[in-house]
């Protein structure tokens, strides 16, 4: 069986980077939704209505799902992987 070394500080750094990107993505998606909603003032007609409604409906339905999924992964990395690696490191140092 192979032994693998896990650097818990690196896992925490990766989790923080993913969290930052996820927050930026959420903010960008919200900003995009607001800009598309703003098209109502300059774009009229059926195509405009369908585009704005379709985009906003998609964003309302999926953006929070994706955000929460990625956020759950970040929490998993922090609580399970990094915490487990730290415990193993401490046990190995004490052994």
Secondary structure, DSSP 8 states (H G I E B T S, - for coil): -------HHHHHHHHHHHHHHHHHHHHHHHHHHHHHHGGGGT--SHHHHHHHHHHHHHHHHHHHHHHHHHHHHHHHIIIIIIHHHHHHHHHHHH-
